[in-house]
Amino acid sequence: MTASPPPTPPFRDPRLPFAKRVDDLLSRLTRDEKVSFLHQFAPAVERLGVAAFRTGQEALHGVAWMGPATVFPQAVGLGATWNPELVRRVGEAVSREVRAMRARDERVGLNVWSPTVNLLRHPLWGRNEEGYSEDPLLTSAIATAYTRGLRGDHPVYWRTAPVLKHWLAHNNETGRDVTSSSVRPRVLHEYDLRAFRATVEAGAVAGVMPAYNLVNGRPNHVSPHLREHLRTWTDQELLVCSDAGAPSNLVDSEHYFDTHEEATAAALVAGVDSFTDHGTDGSPIAARVRGALERGLLSEADVDTAVRRQLSVRFRLGEFDPDDDPHVHSGAFDTPEHRELAREAAEQAVVLLRNDGVLPLAPDTRLAVVGLLADECKLDWYSGTLIHRSTPLEALYERFGAERVRFAEGVDRVRLRTSAGTFLHVPPAPEAPDPARGAQGALDPALLAGRTDLPPLTTDAVGTEFALVDWGDGVLTLRAPDGRYLSVAEDGYVRASADQPGGWVVQETFRLERRGEHGTGHLLRHLGTGRPVSVAADGVKVAARTPETAETTEPAETAETPVTAGTAGTAETPETAEVFEVVVAEHGTDAVRRAAADADVVLVVAGNDPHIRGRETEDRTTLRLPAHQERLLEAARAANPRTVLVLVSAYPYAFEPGRLAAALWTAHGGQAAGTALARVLAGDVAPAGRLPQTWYADDADLPDLLDYDVIGGRQTYRYFEGTPLFPFGHGLSYVPFGYADLVTAVADGALHVFFTLTNAGDTTADEVAQLYTRAVEPSVPRPRRELLAHRRVTLAPGETRRLEFAVPLRAFAFWDVARGDWRLEPGRYDVLVGASSEDVRLRATVTLDGEPAAPRPVLRRGLSAADFDEHGGAALVDHTKAAGDAVTPASGGSAELLYRACDFGTGVRTVRLELAGGAGTVELSAGGARATVESPGTPGPYDYTTVEAPLPVAGGTHDLRVTLRGPLRLAHVGFSG
């Protein structure tokens, strides 16, 4: 007899719902197998035919880290397009390349860690390039579009599974794993949560990644908001993936828990489902989970919940249904369509900031193209390897003819003379392949080693002339004549070996440190190791470490250990350090003057290198252009008044626009960046990008980097009361557009806005029509402008189109701390239509019905201390390690809190305060009554005690004012008659 084949297990049956199949597979896994699935690299279960799986494929603006791929503009550039439909197509192209690359390389994952929806609250944030906008509505619109493209449109199976980064209130690299963002309830709901919420509710998100930082004193990896908010926004199972190394940070750097078993258990219970820690080695996490189970900190049901969420994503990706998955053969890589889309996206991202008529350039214009980025196509940490490359200079040669374009990079050309009178020399390199960094792909590019196959630098009587660039704050790069940058590999030798600066710890940056007050000698300190350069018989190398500093001079940054910028090395000066004299062969400003003098128009292409001074792990220190580039710009302007500034950067700069004939900005635009810029400059394409964040005029306009109170700190275009350099939504065109015929109507729970838009020029062009509102007489501080809707429209010459926006009335609501919910305040609202947040062309005022304010029922409910209306000097901290907020003075000094319209009923006689922490005093006043309460302090910050004091407040409604003095924590205020 022939044996019957074993029955197909239910988890393999595509006719069953995913939920039943997940439950079946979960029931077949042993406890140890389930525990192993909690790590980023989940191993295979061969007995069940279940393959290995990893979370986390970076794909922010193209497939990253895995070798050649189509490179689209940086995320902030995609935000500048203000075009969700374009961004959806970019997301679709990226997902198809993920599928195509996975078909030939199983290291490529389908769970993509993109997009980043952190709001660009502060322009000095090092990761500004990764976000879309400072506005939550625009951010969610772009992020939703990108995730829909990544997901695909099949109703059941997903092409890729996007994970949003980084939950929550994360805008600083300085101390990013130990600093706490103080986020009051209104800011939480009206600002930080909104971009995440709208994107998750749209239904194309597979999960989120918590951020390294703490919010209100509690690490994001144990955030109660994951459960209280995130998981209530959708019926789908969401996979929460930790950031790299963050689970260990809960103990090692944040000291929030005493043991890793406690930390891992708390994160799992809070909602973290996949732990990214210890690289590919899942054994430490598995050991911690087993230890937590043995100690009773976790139940197997907690493990099941997390594994179920992971399996749900894997089923949606078609892993268990290869014959039914429509995306198996949907991959497409470096297609003509993708190349065209990269160019289109780069063109739409260009923002014309200023123009006195010099642009577009006439076909016979004689150009001087100068600047450090004129012949560059820069990548960032989350880029793939370029297949195609276009620089502004190359594209302008092609568009205008090489005979009409004169180039001067503007670098300082120097030789470095040693104390022995010889010069640093780059020896000839053997003929060998010269691969770009990361061309072969890597699961963790932070582990890629520098090249050691090239000879180290030596010295000789003539030396090599280096191109020296100061990127700001004295951070230098040195480039050899063959285009390779000086770099230091693991063996410590200095070589001309890098195609570009890059890596997790950049090994291509140096600093010249003057020796002696009046001397000409300098140490050349390598910033990646923190050690000065020395000259030895076997070659030039970084100086040997002294025994005292041997441990502290290792680079401190790894992909799993976030650190504060500047800690990657120490500043010891061994006796072997060489003292160099810098011999300048040519100043960059001289070359720029020569090129600019005879040109019709000068294009100064300036900006940043995405790996230097402003990147992940390093915030910027100023809005100003680096001094080197300011000198080049001034030299060009002095030589030729028809100077155009072309900024290619990951973030805003402050500069003097009035002395420029024109100015443009684009983010690093990917593989087609140069072509896009040339086409816009030549007028082949009319610019229509819009600024996705405010460009401030001066550093003095900025709040402290760690001030997350956008309301109290008057931050972003919504609250900023100064005059920006360029406002949110700003962007000019070569074509005039007319706005007219504004009509508004309230119906069916929405405000309907109608107006006409006309192309009054003679060229087809895009316009971005923007709709804002402002509460006319609000009872609480409200935004001075708030984006309600926008649309990018293409109009032919003379064409008029009627636009309609339907804005749900809930968009006019604010978070009412008195009731702990959203409230639409009745009253008048301005409706503002225009070309930017400040360029308002049409306006009307509508009166909306709503819910009137109600006093706080403090006699019945008391007051949560965090629900203040106004504050001064207060910081929010964690009430307990699991949930809740308390208030403390930000600096341990004093804090003022105001609670408006408190209903004391028929009157009260006693106040009760829930206090913890250090000793201090609490002063209260309401309705003419005053009380001072002494707090003796408690053993720990979570050991709360209740302190009572007389406070005879007459009946009725009164404002309550509270002053905290000393390092105490106030969680709750109660009253009794």
MOCOR-V222981 format. One line per field, one symbol per residue. ss: DSSP state (h for helix, s for strand, l for the rest). phi: phi as a letter, one per 20 degrees, with the letter a starting at -180 (. if undefined). psi: psi as a letter, one per 30 degrees, with the letter a starting at -180 (. if undefined). Layout:
ss: ???
phi: ???
psi: ???
This chain:
ss: lllllllllhhhlllllhhhhhhhhhhhllhhhhhhllslssllshhhlsllssllsslllllllllsllllllhhhhhhlllhhhhhhhhhhhhhhhhhhhhhllllllsssllslllllllllllhhhlllllhhhhhhhhhhhhhhhhlllllllllsssssssllllllllllllsslllhhhhhhhhhhhhhhhhhlllllsssslllssllsshhhllhhhhlhhhllllllsssllllhhhhhhhlllllllhhhhhhhhhhhlllsslllllllhhhhhhhhhhhhlllllhhhhhhhhhhhhhhhhhlllllllllllllllllllhhhhhhhhhhhhhllssssslllllllllllssssllllllllllllllsllllllhhhhhhhhhlhhhsssslllsssssslllllssslllllllllllllllllllhhhllllllllllssslllllssssslllllsssslllllssssllllsssssslllllllllllsssssllllllssssssllllssssssllssssllllhhhllllllllsllslllllllllllllllslsssssssslhhhhhhhhhhlllssssssslllllllsllslllllsllhhhhhhhhhhhhhlllsssssslllllsllhhhllssssslllhhhhhhhhhhhhhllllllllllllslllhhhllllllllllllllhhhhllllllslllllsllllsssssssssssllsssssssssslllllsssssssssssllllllllllssssssssssllllssssssssshhhhlsssllllssslllsssssssslllllssssssssslllllllslhhhhlsslllllssslsssssllllllsssssllllsssssssssslllssssssssssssssssssssllssssssslllllllllssssssssssllssssssssssssssssssssl
phi: .efffffffgfeeffefgfffffffffeefffffffffegdfffdffdmeffbcendfbfbpfdmdogafdegggfffffflcgffffffgffffffgfffffdbfffeeeeeaeedffefcfegfdgfeeeaeefffgffffffffffffndffdedfcdfdfccfalcbbeflfecedeecfgffgeecfffffffffffnddercdfeffdclncgffcfffgefcgfeebeffdeedfffnfgfggdfdelececfffffffffffpfdcdeamleeeffffffffffffemfcdffffgfffgfffgfffffngecfedffegdefbclegffffffffffffefdeebaeofdfffgefedddcofdfdcceddfddeefecbcdgfgffgffdnffdcddbfnfedccdeefenecfcefgeffbgcffgmfenbfcffefeffcedfffccbfdndededceeolmedcccfgeneefbcefeneececdfbfrnfdfdddcbedfdnfdfdecfdeeffdmdfecdcfepebffffegfdgeeefgeecfdcfcfgndfaddfcffefedddedeebefffffgffffdefbddeecqcefdclpagnbffdbeffgggffffffffffebfeddededbeafcdbeffedfabccbfgemfdgfgffffffenfcefbfcfebfdeebgffeffgeeeefffeldmgfcfdedffbegnfrececfcddamfccbdalmbedccadcceeddcfbecdecdccbffcfecgcgfbbfdabbecdcfgmfdcedccddgfffeeceeffdmafbeefqecfdcdaeafdeedcbbcdddfadffcffeffedmcfgfefecbbmececffcfeancccbffdnebbdccdeleeelepcccdcdecbnffrccdcbalnecbcdedfncgbfdefcdddbfbfdffodbfddcddcneecddbcccbe
psi: kkkkkkkkkefgjfflleeeeeeeeeffkleeeeefffleiklljeffgkllkklijkhehlklfgaklkjlllefeeeffhieeeeeeeeeeeeeeeeeeeffjffklfjkillkgkkiekffkfgefflelfkeeeeeeeeeeeeeeeelgkfekkeljkkkljjlhjgkfjhfgflkjjjleeeeefdefeeeeeeeffggkfalkllellkhfkkffhkffeefdeffflflkkjjkllkfeeeffeeefhflelfeeeeeeeeefgkfkjjkhbfjfeeeeeeeeeeeefgfllfeeeeeeeeeeeeeeefggeghfffjffeggkkkhleeeeeeeeeeeeffkkjekkgffklklfgkkkkjllfgehliklaehlakkelkkleeeeeeeefkffgkkkjeglkklljklfffllkkjlkkljlkiklkgfflkejfffkllkgflkllalafelkkkjkkjgkggjllkklfgfkkklkafffkkljfkelkalejkggklkkjkjkeglflkkjkkfefgklklkleglklkkkklefgeeffkkfklfgiklkkfgfllhlilffkkkkkjjkekkeeeeeeeefeglekkjjjlblkfgkiiakfjllflfkkkeeeeeeeeeeeefjfikkkjkjlglllkljffgkelklkkljgafgeeeeeeeeefgfkkkglkkglkjlfleffklkegjgifeeghllfefkfajleklkfkkllfkkkkklhkklkkkhglkkkklkkkjgagkklkkjkkkllkkeilflklkfkkkellkkkkklkfkkkkkkkjjkfffflljjfefhlkkjkkakkkjkkaflffikekllklkklaklkklkifeefakkefhlelljglkklkelfellllklkeggclkkkkjlikjgbgllfkkkkjllalkalkkkkkhfklkkkkjfllelfgiklkkllkijkllaklkkkkkkklhlkkekklll.
